[in-house]
Amino acid sequence: MALEASIDRRNHAQSATTNGAVVLPPASYRLRLNPSSEHKPDSYDDLHQLEFTPLLFSSLERYLPPTMLSMSRDVKFQYMRDILMKYSRDGERTRVQRHKEYRQRIISNYQPLHRELFTMHAPSVLVPAFVKAVRDNTEASFRSIMAEPIPGIYTFEMLQPRFCEMLLSEVENFERWVHDTRFRIMRPNTMNKFGAVLDDFGLEAMLDKLMNDFIRPISKVFFPEVGGSTLDSHHGFVVEYGMDRDVELGFHVDDSEVTLNVCLGREFSGGELFFRGVRCDKHVNTETQSEEILDYSHVPGYAVLHRGRHRHGARATTSGSRVNLLVWCRSSVFRELKKYQKECSSWCAECQREKKERQCISIAATKQELLKRIGNTSS
């Protein structure tokens, strides 16, 4: 949709004027299907009390109509906010506000054990080889520290042993506080009865920096088709497995575009991850192909990075206990654009197979028609 064309439609609702620039009525708002790769978006970090993360506006700006890109930041912000508010229901906004209040009650009363955990100091958190690979920021540098046992699953050493120990003790300290105060907390997800949401007791900013500075550069290279370059929010938590904790985790997909899963440690046996191929919602229960099968054994300090839609589960932890850090990385832009996609052949393996089958059928039909015409001509 051309912006000028919409403005010229005088029969539509009257447009508003902001700082001399014409802004379209909400019914006319549209985004581009493909982002403007050359456009450098504005920063919205200085805007406070927003309903949405500032990074979302910077990511979404690349998808604005071409004629909007040169307008003032205020106009662009209002345009994007109106689009987001259009699709954000009142109930959802109420839920978000209540969660903010819940989180603030925890942070105001919980006393951290290791305050240094709450800032992202890369040398103390990450192993040197990982830091160097991300700073070099090339596919070759990433692959130099990674293994890719099957397409789309990347494993690598990531966390310093001291950081793992500190995070484990911080989680234990938080759980003691929860028990002593009888504070009712939200668990990480509907599948895990044990574990804690790290964002809820003060680690949100640290995990945001981990995602923005280290996970997104890798995801931009390896997962661009699922919003890897526009990750703008996360859900960070730990899960606990053992005989007196969650024992296993059933077959599922994550509510994320990209998932980081790092074993923090403790002594354990069993608990292997099993992967069974990438699927969209339509094909999530389809059969697994032999080349999609992978079983992975956890190693403390080592990470697994994969698409959230990569089907997986965790086998039973047969002895000891295991704690893992998970960061579900999400892209609001990708989620909005996915609403308008008819198929997911850029990343869903089953959609790719169906597309290939349709192409083969079409080619075969074309060949048959050509042979038929040649036969008619000869006779």
C-alpha positions as CSV (number, residue, x, y, z in Angstrom):
1,M,0.0,0.0,0.0
2,A,1.4,3.4,-1.0
3,L,1.1,6.0,1.7
4,E,0.3,8.8,-0.7
5,A,-2.5,6.8,-2.2
6,S,-4.1,6.3,1.2
7,I,-3.8,10.0,1.9
8,D,-5.5,10.9,-1.3
9,R,-8.5,8.8,-0.5
10,R,-10.6,11.7,0.9
11,N,-13.6,9.5,1.5
12,H,-11.7,7.7,4.2
13,A,-11.6,8.7,7.8
14,Q,-9.9,12.1,8.4
15,S,-6.2,11.9,8.9
16,A,-4.5,13.5,11.9
17,T,-1.6,15.9,11.7
18,T,1.5,15.6,13.9
19,N,4.3,18.1,13.6
20,G,3.2,18.9,10.1
21,A,3.3,15.3,9.0
22,V,0.2,13.4,7.9
23,V,-0.6,10.3,9.9
24,L,-3.0,7.7,8.6
25,P,-6.1,6.6,10.5
26,P,-5.8,3.2,12.2
27,A,-7.8,1.4,9.6
28,S,-5.2,2.2,6.9
29,Y,-2.1,1.1,8.9
30,R,0.1,-1.4,7.0
31,L,3.6,-2.9,7.3
32,R,5.9,-4.1,4.5
33,L,6.3,-7.8,4.0
34,N,10.1,-7.5,3.7
35,P,12.3,-5.2,5.8
36,S,14.3,-2.3,4.4
37,S,17.8,-3.7,4.9
38,E,19.6,-0.4,4.3
39,H,17.5,1.7,6.7
40,K,19.0,2.5,10.0
41,P,16.2,2.7,12.6
42,D,16.0,5.2,15.4
43,S,16.6,4.2,19.1
44,Y,13.6,4.3,21.4
45,D,15.5,3.4,24.6
46,D,14.9,6.9,26.1
47,L,11.1,6.5,26.0
48,H,9.8,5.3,29.4
49,Q,6.6,3.6,30.6
50,L,6.0,1.9,27.2
51,E,3.5,-0.9,26.8
52,F,6.1,-2.6,24.5
53,T,9.9,-3.0,24.7
54,P,11.9,-0.2,23.0
55,L,13.7,-2.7,20.9
56,L,10.5,-3.8,19.3
57,F,10.0,-0.4,17.8
58,S,13.5,-0.3,16.4
59,S,13.0,-3.7,14.9
60,L,9.5,-2.9,13.5
61,E,10.7,0.4,12.0
62,R,12.4,-1.5,9.1
63,Y,9.0,-2.8,8.1
64,L,7.4,0.6,7.8
65,P,6.2,1.8,4.3
66,P,9.0,3.5,2.4
67,T,7.4,7.0,2.7
68,M,7.2,6.6,6.5
69,L,11.0,6.0,7.0
70,S,12.0,9.6,6.6
71,M,9.4,11.0,9.0
72,S,10.2,12.1,12.5
73,R,10.7,9.6,15.3
74,D,7.6,10.8,17.0
75,V,5.4,10.1,13.9
76,K,7.0,6.7,13.4
77,F,6.6,5.8,17.0
78,Q,2.9,6.7,17.0
79,Y,2.3,4.8,13.8
80,M,3.9,1.7,15.1
81,R,2.3,2.0,18.6
82,D,-1.2,2.2,17.0
83,I,-0.5,-0.9,15.0
84,L,0.7,-2.8,18.1
85,M,-2.2,-1.6,20.2
86,K,-4.7,-2.7,17.5
87,Y,-3.5,-6.3,17.9
88,S,-2.9,-6.2,21.7
89,R,-6.1,-7.0,23.5
90,D,-7.2,-5.1,26.7
91,G,-7.0,-8.4,28.6
92,E,-3.4,-9.0,27.5
93,R,-2.4,-5.5,28.6
94,T,-4.0,-6.1,31.9
95,R,-2.1,-9.4,32.3
96,V,1.2,-7.7,31.5
97,Q,0.5,-4.9,34.0
98,R,-0.3,-7.4,36.7
99,H,2.9,-9.4,36.0
100,K,4.9,-6.2,36.3
101,E,3.4,-5.6,39.7
102,Y,4.0,-9.2,40.7
103,R,7.7,-9.0,39.6
104,Q,8.2,-5.7,41.5
105,R,6.9,-7.2,44.7
106,I,9.6,-9.9,44.4
107,I,12.4,-7.6,43.5
108,S,11.5,-5.2,46.4
109,N,11.7,-7.9,49.0
110,Y,14.2,-10.5,47.8
111,Q,17.9,-10.0,48.8
112,P,20.3,-11.4,46.2
113,L,23.1,-13.6,47.3
114,H,25.5,-12.8,44.4
115,R,24.8,-9.2,43.2
116,E,27.5,-9.5,40.5
117,L,25.2,-12.0,38.7
118,F,22.8,-9.2,38.0
119,T,25.1,-7.4,35.5
120,M,26.4,-8.9,32.3
121,H,30.2,-8.9,32.7
122,A,31.1,-11.2,29.7
123,P,34.6,-12.4,30.9
124,S,33.1,-13.6,34.2
125,V,30.1,-15.3,32.5
126,L,31.3,-16.7,29.2
127,V,34.3,-18.7,28.2
128,P,36.9,-16.8,26.2
129,A,36.5,-18.8,22.9
130,F,32.8,-18.0,22.8
131,V,33.4,-14.3,23.5
132,K,36.0,-14.1,20.7
133,A,33.8,-15.9,18.2
134,V,30.9,-13.5,18.8
135,R,33.2,-10.5,18.6
136,D,34.6,-11.6,15.3
137,N,30.9,-12.0,14.2
138,T,31.3,-14.2,11.1
139,E,29.8,-17.5,10.3
140,A,33.3,-19.0,10.2
141,S,34.1,-17.7,13.7
142,F,30.8,-19.2,15.0
143,R,31.4,-22.5,13.4
144,S,34.9,-22.7,14.7
145,I,33.6,-23.2,18.3
146,M,30.4,-25.2,17.4
147,A,29.3,-28.7,16.4
148,E,26.2,-29.2,14.3
149,P,25.3,-32.9,14.8
150,I,22.2,-32.4,12.6
151,P,21.0,-29.4,10.6
152,G,19.8,-26.6,12.9
153,I,21.1,-27.9,16.2
154,Y,24.3,-26.1,17.4
155,T,26.3,-27.1,20.5
156,F,29.2,-25.3,22.0
157,E,31.0,-24.5,25.3
158,M,29.5,-21.3,26.7
159,L,29.4,-20.6,30.5
160,Q,32.3,-20.3,32.9
161,P,32.2,-23.0,35.7
162,R,32.3,-20.3,38.4
163,F,29.2,-18.5,36.9
164,C,27.3,-21.8,36.8
165,E,28.1,-22.4,40.5
166,M,27.0,-18.9,41.4
167,L,23.8,-19.1,39.5
168,L,22.9,-22.5,41.1
169,S,23.5,-21.0,44.6
170,E,21.4,-17.9,43.7
171,V,18.5,-20.1,42.6
172,E,18.8,-22.1,45.8
173,N,18.8,-18.9,47.8
174,F,15.7,-17.6,46.0
175,E,13.9,-20.9,46.6
176,R,14.7,-20.7,50.3
177,W,13.3,-17.2,50.4
178,V,10.1,-18.4,48.6
179,H,9.8,-21.2,51.1
180,D,10.5,-19.0,54.2
181,T,8.1,-16.2,53.1
182,R,5.5,-18.6,51.6
183,F,5.5,-16.4,48.5
184,R,3.6,-18.0,45.7
185,I,5.7,-17.8,42.6
186,M,4.9,-18.6,38.9
187,R,6.8,-21.6,37.5
188,P,8.6,-21.3,34.2
189,N,5.9,-22.9,32.0
190,T,3.0,-25.3,32.1
191,M,5.2,-28.4,31.7
192,N,7.7,-27.8,34.6
193,K,6.5,-28.0,38.2
194,F,9.9,-27.1,39.5
195,G,12.3,-24.3,38.6
196,A,12.2,-20.5,38.7
197,V,11.8,-17.6,36.3
198,L,15.0,-15.6,36.4
199,D,13.5,-12.5,35.0
200,D,11.1,-12.3,38.0
201,F,13.7,-11.8,40.6
202,G,16.0,-9.3,38.9
203,L,18.0,-11.1,36.1
204,E,15.9,-9.7,33.2
205,A,18.5,-7.0,32.3
206,M,21.4,-9.4,32.4
207,L,19.6,-11.9,30.2
208,D,18.5,-9.2,27.8
209,K,22.1,-8.2,27.3
210,L,23.1,-11.9,26.8
211,M,20.4,-12.2,24.1
212,N,21.2,-8.9,22.4
213,D,25.0,-9.0,22.4
214,F,25.6,-12.7,22.0
215,I,22.6,-14.8,21.0
216,R,21.1,-12.5,18.4
217,P,24.4,-12.2,16.3
218,I,24.5,-16.0,16.1
219,S,20.8,-16.3,15.4
220,K,21.0,-13.7,12.6
221,V,23.4,-16.0,10.8
222,F,21.8,-19.4,11.5
223,F,18.1,-18.6,12.0
224,P,17.2,-15.6,9.8
225,E,14.0,-17.3,8.4
226,V,12.4,-17.3,11.9
227,G,13.3,-13.8,13.0
228,G,16.8,-14.5,14.2
229,S,17.9,-10.9,13.4
230,T,15.0,-9.3,15.1
231,L,14.9,-11.0,18.5
232,D,13.6,-8.4,20.9
233,S,12.3,-10.2,24.0
234,H,13.0,-13.3,26.1
235,H,11.7,-15.6,28.8
236,G,14.6,-16.7,31.0
237,F,14.3,-19.5,33.6
238,V,15.9,-22.5,35.1
239,V,14.4,-26.0,35.2
240,E,15.3,-28.7,37.8
241,Y,15.3,-32.5,37.1
242,G,15.8,-35.3,39.5
243,M,13.9,-38.0,41.5
244,D,12.4,-35.4,43.8
245,R,11.9,-32.8,41.0
246,D,10.6,-33.0,37.4
247,V,11.9,-36.4,36.1
248,E,11.4,-35.9,32.4
249,L,9.9,-33.6,29.8
250,G,7.4,-34.7,27.1
251,F,7.7,-34.2,23.4
252,H,6.9,-30.5,22.6
253,V,7.9,-27.3,20.9
254,D,8.9,-24.0,22.6
255,D,7.1,-20.7,22.7
256,S,10.2,-19.1,21.1
257,E,11.8,-18.3,17.8
258,V,15.2,-19.4,19.1
259,T,16.0,-21.4,22.3
260,L,19.2,-21.4,24.3
261,N,19.6,-24.4,26.6
262,V,22.7,-24.6,28.9
263,C,23.4,-27.2,31.5
264,L,24.4,-25.6,34.8
265,G,25.5,-28.9,36.3
266,R,25.2,-31.1,39.4
267,E,25.8,-34.8,39.3
268,F,23.3,-36.7,37.2
269,S,22.8,-39.5,34.8
270,G,20.2,-39.8,32.0
271,G,18.2,-36.7,31.0
272,E,19.2,-36.7,27.4
273,L,17.6,-34.3,25.0
274,F,16.0,-35.9,21.9
275,F,15.2,-33.9,18.8
276,R,12.8,-34.8,16.0
277,G,12.7,-32.2,13.3
278,V,11.3,-28.6,12.8
279,R,7.6,-28.2,12.3
280,C,5.0,-25.5,12.0
281,D,1.7,-25.6,13.9
282,K,0.0,-27.4,11.0
283,H,2.6,-30.2,10.9
284,V,3.7,-30.4,14.6
285,N,2.4,-34.0,14.9
286,T,3.6,-35.4,11.6
287,E,6.1,-38.3,11.4
288,T,9.8,-38.0,12.0
289,Q,12.2,-38.7,9.2
290,S,15.3,-40.8,10.0
291,E,17.7,-37.9,9.2
292,E,15.9,-35.7,11.8
293,I,16.7,-37.9,14.8
294,L,19.2,-36.8,17.4
295,D,19.8,-37.7,21.1
296,Y,22.1,-35.2,23.0
297,S,23.7,-35.7,26.4
298,H,24.1,-32.6,28.5
299,V,27.6,-31.4,29.6
300,P,27.8,-28.7,32.3
301,G,28.7,-25.3,30.8
302,Y,27.8,-26.4,27.3
303,A,24.9,-24.9,25.3
304,V,22.4,-26.2,22.7
305,L,21.0,-23.5,20.4
306,H,18.0,-24.4,18.2
307,R,14.8,-23.1,16.7
308,G,11.9,-23.0,19.1
309,R,9.8,-25.0,16.6
310,H,12.4,-27.8,16.6
311,R,10.4,-30.7,18.3
312,H,12.2,-32.1,21.3
313,G,11.9,-33.6,24.8
314,A,14.0,-34.7,27.7
315,R,14.4,-38.3,28.8
316,A,14.2,-39.3,32.5
317,T,17.0,-38.2,34.8
318,T,17.7,-41.6,36.4
319,S,19.9,-40.5,39.3
320,G,21.2,-37.3,40.9
321,S,19.9,-33.9,39.8
322,R,20.3,-31.6,36.8
323,V,19.6,-27.9,36.5
324,N,19.5,-26.1,33.1
325,L,19.3,-22.5,32.1
326,L,16.9,-21.7,29.3
327,V,16.4,-18.5,27.4
328,W,13.4,-18.5,25.0
329,C,14.2,-15.7,22.5
330,R,11.3,-14.1,20.7
331,S,10.8,-11.8,17.7
332,S,7.6,-9.7,17.8
333,V,8.2,-8.7,14.2
334,F,8.4,-12.4,13.0
335,R,5.3,-13.2,15.0
336,E,3.3,-10.4,13.4
337,L,4.4,-11.3,9.9
338,K,3.7,-15.0,10.4
339,K,0.0,-14.2,10.6
340,Y,0.0,-13.4,6.9
341,Q,2.1,-16.4,5.7
342,K,0.2,-19.2,4.0
343,E,3.0,-21.7,4.4
344,C,6.3,-22.0,6.3
345,S,8.5,-23.7,3.7
346,S,11.5,-21.5,4.6
347,W,11.8,-23.4,7.9
348,C,9.2,-26.2,8.4
349,A,10.6,-29.5,7.1
350,E,7.2,-30.9,6.3
351,C,6.1,-27.7,4.4
352,Q,9.3,-28.1,2.4
353,R,8.5,-31.7,1.6
354,E,5.0,-30.8,0.5
355,K,6.3,-28.0,-1.7
356,K,8.8,-30.3,-3.3
357,E,6.1,-32.9,-4.0
358,R,3.9,-30.2,-5.6
359,Q,6.8,-29.1,-7.8
360,C,7.5,-32.7,-8.8
361,I,3.8,-33.3,-9.7
362,S,3.7,-30.1,-11.7
363,I,6.9,-31.0,-13.6
364,A,5.6,-34.5,-14.3
365,A,2.3,-33.0,-15.6
366,T,4.1,-30.5,-17.8
367,K,6.3,-33.3,-19.2
368,Q,3.2,-35.4,-19.9
369,E,1.5,-32.5,-21.6
370,L,4.6,-31.9,-23.8
371,L,4.8,-35.6,-24.7
372,K,1.1,-35.6,-25.6
373,R,1.6,-32.5,-27.9
374,I,4.6,-34.1,-29.6
375,G,2.6,-37.3,-30.2
376,N,-0.3,-35.3,-31.7
377,T,2.1,-33.4,-33.9
378,S,3.8,-36.6,-35.2
379,S,0.5,-38.2,-36.1
